[in-house]
């Protein structure tokens, strides 16, 4: 059964029992999707009539993208009860998005254990392993038997994030091994738990590890969760695969938005107000506009050549767009390769050596097409390029080789430069690269034209 937001909105003003009956028969994801389109106060009212366990599930759903507004619309005691029932990583994610007064109000009301856990998690950046981990870890002493461990799992499973991996600790609470639930089930009940699993050093990450690196570790070793340990190998928490997926979706959304030449929205498109939308987009747009003014400056510098050979102005859009397109291609490839860990900063020279011949070949292909197009149009009398049409074709073709090669090199090197300076490589967006190549492309184009056409048109 499913209901839409208008139906829930109608029921909000009717019989509370009917509302409770309607939403109680829905799945958590469907309720979260419907609440997304309700005003925060209405969504808070719907959550209030849900069975508590279902309300917690709904509040944990990623489809519920206005949790911060909803929680501030709820009665503080109801909000605190909801927060305490959430997993620790979700609690921390929620509190990070609240204004400081609302955060302090909830922290003051939650129980002592929850408060200590939240203060620990909130110390870590939101995009780190410590920021997305949960502290609900299933740990057991190394000298327990398999039978003891299985009995313990049955007792505490409800309060743990996952029971598919059991973390075995020594007398000093250091992580010594990880045992899967499958290994426990098929093992002899009388052997020690430390002997039931893999005896190799456990795969783990530190709390400061970037969430993209955590995702790579989980994917590389095919894990359902990875432990987060401090320098002494004490287990601080775990990052589960579903948390990584949510984090990576947000990360990729930010990167795609930056690729478009703007700041990351940090919220769903429909949740952003007009003022915030303009603020997010205006900064980069103004920067790109000012950068494009350099193109006008370059054209002014070559005004004399344009006046003498207006024919050259015809091909400016052609050569500029070709350089920008090649630069955008290279930037996209390098940023993705950096994000996936396929290349490192130290590989910049290998990329340059690879992109140089690639750019030359791509430029040569476009140059040949450009030459053929000019000669063909002249031959078929589609347009008269004058008595020096062959030289014009050579100038355009040669310039395309230089511009496309420069675009490929600039587009591939800019992400390395930004990463070295401590910026997000995604900031090397396609519009920014295109602007850079536009200005340089004009210089290359008119320089080549001056050499080829000197003594004829110039």
C-alpha positions in Angstrom: 0.0 0.0 0.0 1.2 3.5 -0.7 -0.1 7.0 -0.3 0.9 10.3 -1.8 1.7 13.5 -0.1 -1.7 15.2 -1.0 -3.5 12.2 0.6 -1.5 12.5 3.8 -2.0 16.2 3.8 -5.7 15.6 3.6 -5.6 13.0 6.4 -3.7 15.4 8.6 -6.8 17.6 9.0 -9.1 14.6 9.5 -9.4 11.7 12.0 -6.0 11.0 13.7 -7.0 7.3 13.9 -7.5 7.1 10.1 -4.1 8.8 9.5 -2.4 6.3 11.9 -4.1 3.4 10.1 -3.1 4.6 6.7 0.6 5.3 7.4 1.0 2.2 9.6 0.3 0.0 6.5 3.0 1.7 4.4 6.7 0.8 4.1 9.2 3.1 5.7 10.7 4.1 2.3 7.2 5.0 0.9 6.4 7.1 4.0 9.7 8.9 3.8 9.1 9.7 0.1 5.6 11.0 0.9 6.8 13.1 3.8 9.3 14.8 1.6 6.6 16.9 0.0 4.8 17.8 3.2 5.6 20.9 5.3 7.9 20.1 8.2 5.1 20.5 10.8 2.9 18.1 8.8 5.7 15.6 8.5 6.3 15.8 12.3 2.6 15.1 12.9 2.7 12.0 10.7 5.8 10.7 12.5 4.0 11.3 15.9 1.2 8.9 15.0 3.4 6.1 13.7 4.4 3.1 15.8 7.7 4.2 17.4 9.9 1.5 15.7 8.4 2.5 12.3 9.0 6.2 13.0 12.7 5.4 13.6 13.0 3.5 10.4 11.3 6.3 8.5 13.7 8.9 10.0 16.7 6.7 9.0 15.6 6.6 5.3 17.7 8.6 2.9 14.6 9.6 1.0 13.6 11.8 4.0 15.8 14.7 3.0 14.3 17.4 5.3 15.1 15.7 8.6 16.6 18.9 10.1 13.5 20.9 9.6 11.2 18.1 10.8 13.1 17.4 14.0 13.0 21.1 15.0 9.2 21.1 14.4 8.7 18.2 16.8 8.2 18.4 20.6 11.7 18.3 22.1 11.0 15.1 24.2 9.6 13.3 21.1 12.6 14.4 19.1 15.1 13.2 21.8 13.4 9.8 22.0 13.7 9.5 18.2 17.3 10.5 18.2 18.2 8.1 21.0 16.7 5.2 19.0 18.7 6.0 15.9 22.1 4.4 15.1 25.0 6.5 16.3 26.2 7.5 12.8 22.8 8.7 11.8 22.5 10.6 15.1 25.8 12.4 14.3 24.7 13.1 10.8 21.5 14.6 12.0 23.0 16.8 14.7 25.7 18.2 12.2 22.9 19.6 10.1 21.1 21.4 13.0 21.6 24.9 14.1 23.8 25.2 17.2 20.8 26.1 19.6 18.8 23.1 18.4 21.8 20.8 18.6 22.5 22.0 22.2 18.9 21.5 23.2 18.9 17.9 22.0 22.3 17.1 23.5 21.2 18.4 26.8 18.2 16.0 26.9 19.7 12.7 25.6 21.2 10.1 28.0 24.8 10.3 29.1 26.0 7.4 26.9 24.4 8.9 23.8 25.9 12.4 24.6 29.4 11.0 25.0 29.2 9.1 21.8 27.8 12.1 19.8 30.5 14.4 21.2 33.1 11.9 20.0 31.6 11.5 16.5 31.0 15.3 16.1 34.8 15.9 16.5 35.5 14.2 13.2 34.9 15.8 9.8 31.6 14.7 8.2 33.6 13.2 5.2 35.9 11.1 7.3 35.6 7.5 8.5 35.1 8.8 12.0 32.4 11.1 10.8 30.3 8.3 9.2 31.1 5.4 11.5 28.7 3.8 14.0 29.9 2.9 17.5 27.5 0.0 17.8 30.2 -2.7 17.2 29.9 -6.4 18.0 33.2 -7.2 19.9 34.1 -10.3 21.9 37.2 -11.4 23.9 39.7 -13.6 22.0 39.4 -16.4 24.6 35.7 -17.0 24.2 34.5 -20.1 22.6 32.4 -20.2 19.4 29.4 -21.3 21.4 29.8 -18.4 23.9 30.0 -16.0 21.0 26.9 -17.2 19.3 24.9 -17.0 22.5 26.2 -13.5 23.1 25.2 -12.5 19.5 21.6 -13.7 20.2 21.4 -11.6 23.3 22.7 -8.3 21.8 21.9 -8.5 18.1 19.0 -6.1 18.4 21.2 -3.3 19.6 24.0 -3.6 17.0 24.3 -2.1 13.6 25.3 -5.4 12.0 26.1 -8.9 13.2 27.7 -10.2 10.1 31.2 -9.4 11.3 32.4 -10.0 14.9 35.6 -8.2 16.0 37.8 -10.1 18.3 39.9 -8.2 21.0 42.8 -9.2 23.1 43.3 -8.5 26.8 44.3 -4.9 26.0 41.2 -4.4 23.8 43.4 -4.4 20.6 41.8 -5.7 17.4 43.4 -9.1 16.6 41.0 -10.7 14.1 37.6 -10.5 12.4 35.2 -13.4 12.2 32.2 -13.5 9.9 28.9 -14.9 11.1 29.2 -17.6 8.5 32.5 -18.7 9.8 31.0 -18.9 13.3 28.0 -20.9 12.3 30.1 -23.6 10.5 32.9 -23.7 13.1 33.1 -26.3 15.9 31.3 -24.9 18.9 34.1 -25.7 21.3 37.0 -24.0 19.6 38.1 -20.4 20.5 36.6 -17.7 18.5 40.0 -16.3 17.5 40.7 -19.7 15.7 37.4 -19.6 13.8 38.2 -16.8 11.5 41.0 -15.4 9.3 44.3 -15.2 11.1 45.7 -12.5 8.9 45.9 -8.9 10.0 42.4 -7.4 9.9 41.7 -4.8 7.3 41.0 -1.5 9.0 41.0 2.3 8.5 41.8 5.3 10.8 39.2 7.8 11.9 40.7 10.5 9.7 40.5 8.4 6.5 38.5 10.1 3.8 35.2 8.5 3.0 36.1 7.9 -0.6 39.2 5.9 0.6 36.9 3.9 2.9 34.7 3.1 0.0 37.7 1.9 -2.0 38.8 -0.3 0.9 35.3 -1.9 1.3 35.1 -2.5 -2.5 38.7 -3.8 -2.8 38.3 -6.4 0.0 34.5 -7.1 -0.6 33.5 -6.2 2.9 30.2 -5.5 4.5 31.8 -3.3 7.1 35.3 -2.1 7.9 36.5 -1.4 11.5 37.7 2.1 12.4 40.7 1.9 14.8 43.0 4.4 16.5 46.8 4.3 16.5 46.8 1.7 19.3 44.4 -0.6 17.3 41.5 0.1 19.7 38.2 -0.3 17.8 36.3 3.0 17.7 33.5 1.9 15.4 32.7 0.5 12.1 31.7 1.9 8.7 29.1 -0.3 7.0 28.6 -0.6 3.2 25.2 1.1 3.3 26.8 4.2 5.0 29.5 4.3 2.4 27.0 4.1 -0.4 25.0 7.1 1.0 28.2 9.0 1.5 29.5 8.3 -2.0 26.2 9.3 -3.6 26.5 12.7 -1.8 30.1 13.0 -2.8 29.4 12.3 -6.4 26.5 14.7 -6.4 28.8 17.4 -5.1 31.4 16.6 -7.8 28.8 16.7 -10.6 27.5 20.0 -9.4 31.0 21.4 -9.2 31.7 20.1 -12.7 28.9 22.4 -13.9 30.8 25.4 -12.7 29.1 26.1 -9.4 29.3 25.4 -5.6 27.8 22.2 -4.4 24.2 22.7 -3.3 24.5 20.5 -0.2 20.7 19.8 -0.3 18.1 18.5 -2.8 17.4 20.9 -5.7 13.8 21.5 -4.7 14.8 22.3 -1.1 17.1 25.2 -2.1 15.5 28.7 -1.8 15.9 31.3 -4.6 18.4 33.3 -2.7 20.5 30.3 -1.8 20.4 29.1 -5.4 21.6 32.4 -6.7 24.3 32.5 -4.1 25.6 29.0 -5.0 25.7 29.8 -8.7 26.6 33.4 -8.9 30.1 33.2 -7.6 31.5 30.8 -10.1 29.5 32.4 -12.9 31.0 35.8 -12.2 34.5 34.3 -12.0 34.0 32.6 -15.3 32.5 35.8 -16.8 35.5 37.8 -15.7 37.8 35.2 -17.0 36.1 35.3 -20.4 36.8 39.0 -20.5 40.4 38.0 -21.1 39.1 36.5 -24.4 37.9 40.0 -25.4 41.3 41.4 -24.4 43.0 38.9 -26.6 40.8 39.7 -29.5 41.5 43.4 -29.0 45.2 42.7 -29.2 44.7 41.0 -32.6 42.2 43.6 -33.9 44.7 44.8 -36.6 44.9 41.2 -38.0 41.2 40.8 -37.9 40.7 44.1 -39.7 43.1 43.0 -42.4 41.7 39.5 -42.7 38.1 39.4 -41.5 38.1 35.8 -42.9 40.0 34.7 -39.8 37.2 35.8 -37.4 34.9 33.2 -39.1 36.9 30.3 -37.6 37.3 31.7 -34.1 34.3 29.8 -32.6 35.5 26.6 -34.3 39.0 26.7 -32.9 38.0 27.9 -29.4 35.3 25.2 -29.0 37.6 22.5 -30.1 40.2 23.4 -27.5 37.6 23.7 -24.8 36.1 20.4 -25.7 39.4 18.6 -25.6 40.3 20.2 -22.3 37.0 19.2 -20.8 37.4 15.6 -21.9 40.9 15.4 -20.3 39.7 17.0 -17.1 36.8 14.6 -16.7 39.0 11.6 -17.3 41.7 12.7 -14.8 39.4 13.8 -12.1 37.6 10.4 -12.2 40.8 8.5 -12.3 42.0 10.5 -9.2 38.8 9.8 -7.4 39.0 6.0 -8.1 42.6 5.9 -7.0 43.8 4.8 -10.5 46.4 7.5 -10.5 48.3 9.5 -7.8 49.8 12.9 -7.7 53.2 11.5 -8.5 51.8 10.3 -11.8 51.4 13.8 -13.3 54.4 13.4 -15.6 53.1 10.1 -16.9 49.8 11.7 -17.7 51.5 14.6 -19.5 53.5 12.2 -21.6 50.3 10.3 -22.4 48.2 13.4 -23.2 50.8 15.1 -25.4 50.6 12.5 -28.2 46.9 12.0 -27.6 46.3 15.8 -28.1 48.5 15.9 -31.2 46.6 13.0 -32.8 43.2 14.4 -31.9 44.3 17.9 -33.1 45.6 16.4 -36.3 42.3 14.6 -36.9 40.3 17.8 -36.4 42.8 19.8 -38.4 42.5 17.5 -41.4 38.7 17.8 -41.1 38.9 21.6 -41.0 41.2 21.7 -44.0 39.0 19.4 -46.1 35.9 21.5 -45.1 37.5 24.8 -46.3 38.8 23.3 -49.5 35.6 21.5 -50.2 33.5 24.6 -49.7 35.8 26.5 -52.0 35.7 23.8 -54.6 31.9 23.4 -54.6 31.5 27.2 -54.6 29.6 27.2 -51.3 31.8 30.1 -50.1 34.7 32.0 -51.7 37.6 32.1 -49.2 39.7 34.1 -51.8 42.9 33.4 -53.7 44.7 32.3 -50.6 42.2 29.8 -49.4 44.8 27.0 -49.3 46.9 29.0 -46.8 43.8 29.8 -44.8 43.0 26.1 -44.6 46.6 25.3 -43.5 46.5 28.0 -40.9 43.2 26.8 -39.4 44.3 23.1 -39.5 47.7 23.8 -37.9 46.1 26.0 -35.2 43.7 23.2 -34.4 46.6 20.9 -33.7 48.2 23.3 -31.3 45.0 24.3 -29.6 43.6 20.8 -29.1 47.0 19.7 -27.8 47.2 22.5 -25.3 43.6 21.9 -24.3 44.4 18.2 -23.5 47.5 19.1 -21.5 45.9 22.0 -19.6 42.8 19.9 -18.8 44.8 17.0 -17.6 47.3 19.0 -15.5 44.8 21.4 -13.8 43.4 18.7 -11.5 46.9 17.8 -10.3 47.6 21.4 -9.6 44.4 21.9 -7.6 45.0 18.7 -5.6 48.6 19.8 -4.9 47.3 23.2 -3.6 44.7 21.5 -1.4 41.6 22.2 -3.4 39.0 19.7 -4.7 40.0 18.6 -8.2 36.3 18.7 -9.2 36.7 22.5 -9.0 38.6 22.2 -12.3 35.2 22.1 -13.9 34.6 21.9 -17.6 33.6 25.6 -17.9 36.8 26.7 -16.1 39.0 24.7 -18.4 37.1 25.9 -21.4 37.6 29.5 -20.4 41.3 29.0 -19.9 41.7 27.3 -23.3 39.6 30.0 -25.0 42.1 32.7 -24.1 45.1 30.7 -25.0 43.5 29.3 -28.1 43.1 32.8 -29.5 46.8 33.5 -29.0 47.8 30.2 -30.7 45.3 30.7 -33.5 46.4 34.3 -34.4 50.1 33.4 -33.9 49.8 30.5 -36.4 47.8 32.6 -38.8 50.4 35.4 -38.7 53.2 33.0 -39.5 51.3 31.2 -42.3 49.5 34.2 -43.9 52.3 36.8 -43.5 52.9 38.6 -46.7 49.5 37.6 -48.1 46.4 38.4 -46.1 48.5 39.7 -43.2 
